[in-house]
């Protein structure tokens, strides 16, 4: 299922697909039914900025089967260039939609979790089974820097990875095999499931202030520093580049 050029937009060199919610779900249905590998990315301002300096990451994003807009900044960027963003879906919400469909279709899921992250795969598995009791789930705790890692010989059709960008997209792209039908990076979504992190209240998410909530959440100092850097890029650097169209 090819992406129509009329329904995609190159934002500072990174392709973002501008589909309705219905069209996005149709593509997910197709990916989960097709016996080929499909990669989904949820694009936020950090992705766009990273892609400008990381050619490998940029190439992977522009070759993804579906790039969904995630982040209030993307919506504002579309408006800056005279475009109307039809749908913005946070990665956590899109992951839930994928898992709902996977359970309905009796497909199994592999969780690729960051070894030094907050939530290990067994914890995430237990949290998911409370929501999706019929879902078959396998997984592994992985070092993101282990470029030689290959998925174990499982029959999982869905791959979810929480390394954070760009590591998760690069990892996913290196794990193409005959069984995986749909793969996507989910960032901190596993931590929301396990309760290791709290998601921002809905009203803050709706007005694009989720970053403000995350800045004050308790976490390891090393992750805290990384979070502050990412917030600075998203709310300061990204708008400057968008306003002045700095490619």
Order of alpha helices (4+ residues) and beta strands (2+ residues): beta-beta-alpha-beta-alpha-alpha-beta-alpha-alpha-beta-alpha-beta-beta-alpha-beta-alpha-alpha-alpha-alpha-alpha
